[in-house]
Amino acid sequence: MRILFVCVGNTCRSQMAEGFARGAGHETASAGTSPGSGVAAKAVEVMAELGIDVSRQSSDLLDLTSLNDWDMVISMGCGVEETCPALKADLDWGLDDPFGQGLNSYRKTRDLIQNLVNEL
């Protein structure tokens, strides 16, 4: 399955989801409505704890013209609707953004994302 994960900054949640989905054999990418400058160091760290390397992924701007190229578009939630009302996601996971918080918050978000990806 081809899956696109979307969030605002494309630095934490969508990056972790991309890593899990790729490991599950899906063709995947992530994008942000207002992308940051790269994958958050804490996201890289907590994913590495599970043996998943997301350090080479990049924060990319959402391209609305390519949405039909994906079998499924999943929003991480937390402001995507406000920053990109044209996005028509198949699912909205409504996850809190751990950006700027401690490692335990990143781990909690990571574990939620892992469970959600496993349910796809």
Secondary structure as GFF3:
##gff-version 3
##sequence-region A 1 120
A	DSSP	beta_strand	2	7	.	.	.	ID=ss1
A	DSSP	alpha_helix	13	23	.	.	.	ID=ss2
A	DSSP	beta_strand	27	32	.	.	.	ID=ss3
A	DSSP	alpha_helix	41	48	.	.	.	ID=ss4
A	DSSP	three_ten_helix	64	69	.	.	.	ID=ss5
A	DSSP	beta_strand	72	75	.	.	.	ID=ss6
A	DSSP	alpha_helix	80	83	.	.	.	ID=ss7
A	DSSP	beta_strand	91	92	.	.	.	ID=ss8
A	DSSP	alpha_helix	103	118	.	.	.	ID=ss9
###
